[in-house]
Amino acid sequence: MRTPPFKAFWTRTTAAILFAAIAVSGAAGLFSRPATAYTPIVKNVKPLPLMQESEGRQIFEKNCAQCHGKLADGRDGIGPPLVHHYYRRGHHANIAFYMAAERGVQAHHWPFGDMPTQPQVSPNEMTLVINYLRELQNHNGIY
């Protein structure tokens, strides 16, 4: 038995709308995950003691943690850890962090793709972020 044209249109349209709704809701879920729901790349990063909490940490959490992890421990499949020997002072000087925020970074150590520029973070804010990262690295034995 043949399906009437109106019913066939209704079925195709309903299926297309449902598919689009599922796709959009799935995509929204990818982009709205809380920053704490991730698999870190570097395990067991020790946070700084509360007395060492800083404005740099707050700036980092607002602008960087989404990709680099709340403790700069990386996010598997998203962004590299900054509490890692690749980013120690002897390998990436502080200027590398300033340049990364200003110019972005072409992927070279990790398979996450290029890092976009971060124009919302001022050089003064980057100084605070770098100080926070260096303290966090030192606290985790990375010099």
ZADREN-798521 format. One record per atom (N, C-alpha, C): residue in one letter; x negated, y negated, z. Coordinates in steps of 0.05 Angstrom, whole numbers, plus 32768, in hexadecimal, padded with zeros to 4 digits. Example, Ala and Ser with C-alpha at 12.3 -4.5 7.8 and 13.67 -1.06 7.14 Angstrom:
BEGIN
A7EF88072809C/A7F0A805A809C/A7EF88042809C/S7EFF802D808E/S7EEF8015808F/S7EFE7FFF809D/
END
This chain:
BEGIN
M7FF080178000/M800080008000/M7FEE7FE78000/R7FF57FD47FF1/R7FE57FBC7FED/R7FEC7FA78003/T7FD77F99800D/T7FDC7F858021/T7FE67F6C8014/P7FFB7F5F801E/P80057F468013/P7FEF7F318013/P7FED7F1F7FFF/P7FD87F0B7FFD/P7FD67EF98016/F7FED7EF18022/F7FEB7EE08039/F7FDE7EEF8051/K7FE67F088054/K7FDB7F18806A/K7FBD7F1D8066/A7FB47F22804D/A7F987F258047/A7F897F0C804D/F7F947EF58045/F7F877EDB804B/F7F857ED78069/W7F9B7EDD8077/W7F9B7ED98094/W7F867EEB80A2/T7F847F048099/T7F717F1680A4/T7F547F0D809F/R7F4E7F058086/R7F337EFB8080/R7F2D7EE2808F/T7F407ED08091/T7F3C7EB6809F/T7F387EBC80BD/T7F487ECD80C8/T7F457ED380E5/T7F2A7EE080EA/A7F227EF280D9/A7F087F0080DC/A7EF27EEB80DA/A7EF37ED980C7/A7EDE7EC480C4/A7EDD7EB280DC/I7EF47EAA80E7/I7EF57E9980FE/I7EEA7EA78117/L7EF17EC0811A/L7EE77ED08131/L7EC97ED4812E/F7EBF7EDA8117/F7EA37EDD8112/F7E947EC38119/A7E9E7EAC810F/A7E927E928114/A7E927E8C8132/A7EA87E92813F/A7EAA7E8C815C/A7E967E9D816C/I7E937EB68165/I7E807EC88172/I7E647EBE816D/A7E5E7EB78154/A7E437EAE814D/A7E3C7E94815C/V7E4F7E81815D/V7E4A7E68816B/V7E477E6C8189/S7E587E7D8195/S7E567E8181B1/S7E3C7E9081B8/G7E337EA281A7/G7E1A7EAF81AB/G7E037E9C81A8/A7E037E8B8195/A7DEE7E778192/A7DEE7E6381A9/A7E057E5C81B2/A7E077E4981C9/A7DFA7E5781E1/G7DFE7E7181E4/G7DF37E7F81FB/G7DD47E7F81FA/L7DC97E8181E2/L7DAC7E8081DF/L7DA17E6581E8/F7DAE7E5081E2/F7DA47E3581E7/F7DAC7E2A8202/S7DBE7E378210/S7DC77E2D822A/S7DBE7E3E8241/R7DAB7E50823D/R7DA17E608253/R7D937E4E8267/P7D967E538280/P7D887E438294/P7D6A7E488292/A7D597E348298/A7D3D7E378296/A7D317E4D82A7/T7D407E5582BC/T7D357E6A82CE/T7D3A7E8682C3/A7D4B7E8A82AF/A7D517EA482A4/A7D3E7EAB828E/Y7D267EB58295/Y7D137EBB8280/Y7D007ED1828A/T7CF27EDD8278/T7CDD7EF0827F/T7CC37EE2827C/P7CB57EDE8293/P7C9B7ED08291/P7C867EE28284/I7C737ED58277/I7C5D7EE3826A/I7C487EE9827F/V7C417ED68290/V7C2E7EDA82A6/V7C3F7EE082BF/K7C3A7EF782CA/K7C497F0082E1/K7C3D7EF582FB/N7C4D7EF1830F/N7C447EEA832A/N7C357ED0832C/V7C3D7EBC831D/V7C317EA18320/V7C3B7E97833B/K7C277E8D834B/K7C2E7E838365/K7C357E658363/P7C4C7E5D836C/P7C537E40836B/P7C427E31837F/L7C3F7E17837A/L7C317E06838D/L7C407E0483A7/P7C327E0183BD/P7C407DFD83D6/P7C527DE483D5/L7C677DE383E4/L7C797DCD83E4/L7C6C7DB283E8/M7C577DB183F9/M7C497D9883FE/M7C3B7D8D83E5/Q7C367D9F83D1/Q7C297D9683B9/Q7C3D7D9183A2/E7C577D9283A8/E7C6B7D8C8393/E7C667D708389/S7C6A7D6C836F/S7C627D538363/S7C767D49834E/E7C737D308347/E7C837D258331/E7C7C7D338317/G7C637D3C8314/G7C5B7D4B82FD/G7C6A7D6482F9/R7C707D72830F/R7C807D8A830E/R7C9C7D848304/Q7CA87D6F830E/Q7CC37D678305/Q7CC47D6082E8/I7CB07D5282DE/I7CAE7D4B82C2/I7CAA7D6582B1/F7C997D7782BB/F7C947D9082AD/F7CAE7DA082AB/E7CBC7DA282C2/E7CD57DB282C2/E7CEA7DA682AF/K7CEB7D8C82AD/K7CFE7D7F829C/K7CF77D82827E/N7CDE7D818277/N7CD57D7F825B/N7CC77D978250/C7CBB7DA88261/C7CAA7DBD8258/C7CB27DD9825F/A7CC07DDC8276/A7CC67DF68281/A7CD87E078270/Q7CE87DFA825F/Q7CFB7E09824E/Q7CEB7E1C823C/C7CD47E138233/C7CC37E258222/C7CAC7E328231/H7CA07E238243/H7C887E2E8251/H7C8D7E3B826C/G7CA77E3C8274/G7CAD7E49828D/G7CAC7E3682A5/K7CBD7E3A82B9/K7CBE7E2882D0/K7CA47E2682DF/L7C957E3B82E0/L7C7B7E3B82ED/L7C647E3B82D9/A7C6A7E3182C1/A7C567E3182AB/A7C4C7E4D82A5/D7C5D7E6182AB/D7C567E7D82A7/D7C5E7E88828C/G7C687E77827A/G7C707E7F825F/G7C8B7E8B825F/R7C977E8B8247/R7CB17E998244/R7CAE7EAC822C/D7CB07EC58232/D7CAC7EDA821D/D7CBD7ED48205/G7CB07ED281EE/G7CBE7ECE81D5/G7CC47EB081D0/I7CBE7E9E81E3/I7CC57E8281DF/I7CAC7E7081E0/G7C9D7E7181F6/G7C867E5F81F8/G7C717E6A820A/P7C587E628206/P7C417E6D8215/P7C3F7E648232/P7C317E738242/P7C2C7E6B825E/P7C157E56825E/L7C177E43826F/L7C017E308272/L7BF07E36828B/V7BFA7E48829C/V7BEA7E5382B1/V7BDE7E6D82A6/H7BC97E688296/H7BBC7E7D8287/H7BA07E748280/H7B8D7E87827F/H7B717E7E827A/H7B6D7E708260/Y7B7F7E73824C/Y7B7C7E648233/Y7B7E7E468238/Y7B8C7E3E824D/Y7B917E228252/Y7B817E168269/R7B6C7E258271/R7B5A7E1B8286/R7B4B7E03827B/R7B417DF3828D/R7B337DDA8285/R7B1D7DDF8271/G7B0E7DF58274/G7AF87DFA8262/G7B007E028246/H7B197E098242/H7B237E118227/H7B367DFC821B/H7B477DF1822B/H7B597DDB8223/H7B557DC48236/A7B467DB0822E/A7B427D98823F/A7B5D7D8A8241/N7B5E7D778254/N7B777D688258/N7B817D5A823F/I7B6F7D51822F/I7B777D438216/I7B877D558204/A7B837D6F8205/A7B937D8281F5/A7BB07D8181FC/F7BB67D7D8216/F7BD27D7B821E/F7BDF7D618215/Y7BCF7D4B8217/Y7BD97D31820D/Y7BE07D3381EF/M7BCD7D3F81E0/M7BD07D4181C3/M7BE87D5481BD/A7BEC7D6981CC/A7C027D7B81C7/A7C1C7D6D81CA/A7C1F7D5D81DE/A7C397D4E81E2/A7C3C7D3981CC/E7C277D2C81C5/E7C297D1681B1/E7C2B7D208194/R7C1C7D35818D/R7C1B7D3E8172/R7C287D59816C/G7C2E7D688182/G7C377D83817E/G7C1F7D95817B/V7C237DAF8179/V7C0D7DC28177/V7C137DD78162/Q7C007DDD8151/Q7C037DF3813F/Q7BFC7E0C814E/A7C0C7E21814B/A7C087E3A815A/A7BEC7E458154/H7BDE7E4C816A/H7BC37E588165/H7BBC7E6E8179/H7BC77E6E8191/H7BC17E8381A4/H7BD87E9781A6/W7BF07E8E81A2/W7C087E9E81A7/W7C1A7E9F818F/P7C2B7EB3818D/P7C3D7EB68176/P7C587EA88178/F7C597E928187/F7C737E85818C/F7C7A7E6F8177/G7C697E6A8165/G7C6D7E548152/G7C627E3A815C/D7C657E25814C/D7C597E0C8153/D7C697DFE8169/M7C5B7DEE8179/M7C687DDE818E/M7C6F7DC38182/P7C877DBA8184/P7C8E7D9F817A/P7C837D89818B/T7C827D718181/T7C7A7D5A8191/T7C8E7D5681A7/Q7C857D4881BC/Q7C967D4381D3/Q7C967D2481D8/P7CA27D1581C6/P7CA17CF881C8/P7CAF7CED81E1/Q7CC07CFC81EE/Q7CCD7CF28206/Q7CBB7CF2821E/V7CA37CFE821C/V7C917CFF8233/V7C7B7CEA822D/S7C797CD6823E/S7C657CC1823B/S7C497CCB8243/P7C347CBD823A/P7C197CC48243/P7C167CC48261/N7C227CB1826F/N7C217CB0828C/N7C2E7CC98298/E7C457CD1828D/E7C527CE98297/E7C417D028291/M7C347D02827A/M7C237D198273/M7C0C7D1B8287/T7C027D048291/T7BED7D0582A5/T7BF77D1482BE/L7C0F7D0D82C6/L7C1B7D1B82DD/L7C1F7D3882D8/V7C297D3F82C0/V7C2D7D5B82B9/V7C127D6A82B9/I7BFE7D5F82AD/I7BE47D6C82AC/I7BD97D7082C8/N7BDB7D5C82D9/N7BD27D5F82F5/N7BE17D768302/Y7BFB7D7882FE/Y7C0B7D8E8309/Y7C017DA982FE/L7BFD7DAA82E4/L7BF47DC482D8/L7BD87DCC82E2/R7BC67DB982E5/R7BAB7DBF82EE/R7BAD7DC9830B/E7BBD7DBD831C/E7BC17DC68338/E7BCC7DE28338/L7BE07DE78327/L7BED7E018325/L7BD97E16831B/Q7BC97E0F8308/Q7BB47E2182FE/Q7BA07E288314/N7B967E138322/N7B837E178338/N7B8F7E29834D/H7BA87E248354/H7BB57E348369/H7BB87E528361/N7BB77E578347/N7BB97E72833C/N7B9E7E7D8332/G7B887E70833B/G7B6D7E7B8335/G7B647E768318/I7B6F7E62830B/I7B667E5B82F0/I7B587E4082F2/Y7B3D7E4082EC/Y7B2D7E2882EF/Y7B217E1F82D5/
END
